[in-house]
């Protein structure tokens, strides 16, 4: 067997040391990477959970978001428009005539409706000759593009309730047709604030 020189032996030892150091470095790197991966996964899960919770809280207590499926509010709100309402508004204000309100349908509270306030609590409402009369006085409705057909009423709105109508008067299932014709204050979900599907538009 050929004898190795001192330099060759030193080189061989150094190579073994280098290989061992390299293995240790790789092992340490692998051990260090695992917590980082887990931490990153945890961070993403935390972000998603927080986002879902915020969305849930907003939708439950602050805003109401709905798609209008029919033409009953045209031309103010078109079929297919998406509408955002404020759940908080009527905690500080009383509904006013002309407000566009999102509410639980009185005949089936599982369904969300959107109509305009026409008659206030205690008022007498009649529709005749294409005009709405409140306590015998004609109502000015600049938001209408159609003439209301037919004779309707009289309606005496109970206290704590509202008489609701759609802007597309001749194609709107509203208080004139409901089994329970008046919307109770408790059934109001929120005030419609804006529509945002085909461009943004705030409701006056």
C-alpha positions, 0 to 999 in steps of 0.5 A: 500500500502506498504511503500517504504523505503528511500533506495528503493526510491533512487534506483528507482530514480537512475534507472529512471535516468539511463534509461533516460541517456541510451535513450539519449546516444542511440539517440545521437549515432544515430544522430552521425552515420548518418553523418558518413554513408553519409560521407562514401557514398560521399567519395566512390562516389568521389573516383569512379568519380575521377577514371572515370575522370582519366581513361577518360583523359588517354584514350582520351589524353595519351593512346589508348587501342585496341584489335586486331581482325584479324591475319593481324599483325601475328606473331608480334601481334596475333589475340586477343592480346591487345595493348596499344599505346601512343597518345603523341609520334607523337606530338614530333616525326615523324613516321619512317619506321617500326613503328607499328601505330594505326590509323583511317582506311582511308576508314572508320575513325570510325574503328581503324586499326593497321599496320606497316609503310612501305613507307614514304612521297614522296617515291616510293614503289613497291612489286615484287618477294616477296620483297618490294622496296623503291625508287628501293632499297630492304627493309630489313624486319626481322619481316616477317615470310612470303614471300609476294605473288603477284606483287604490285605497283608502289605507289608514296606516297604523302607528309604528307602520309604513305604507310601501310602494315601488317606483315602477308602480304598474309592476310592483308587488308592494303594500297594495297587494300584500296580505299584511299591507303595512311594514312594521318598524321592527321589520326594517333592515336598513336604509338603501345608501347606494347601488354599485353594479353598473356604476356607483350612485348614491340615493338622495 
